[in-house]
């Protein structure tokens, strides 16, 4: 599996956690990119929030795909 595919999966998993927690500021809009996943549906502001959450390990690290599972590797 390509690293870009796994990174996209990581962003989608974290986006779903943000969406399910109700932590988003703007309602996710899947119509802007119908072929995209949860991350693509987030507003730019919420994408930054999700990346902040990843950087600060505020997501379920065990649910992320390998090689990020329990090791975000962003620090």
Phi, psi and omega in degrees: 000137180289147180299325179295323178293319180291323178295318176298319178297319178300315180296322178292319179297313180295322178297319179297322177296319178296315181296313182293332179281347184077015184278002181279153179266332179237139181300128179304137184241098181286344182287339180292332178212081187300336179270354182274170179262197182303322180297318180295335181280344181285151172290164178303318180300316181288330175297318177296321177298317180296316179297322175301315179299319178296314180300328183256019179045046178261024175238165177289099185296334180288343181269354181282153180286157174294136014265008183274343183304120180058016180202085185296327176068018180264351182264000000 
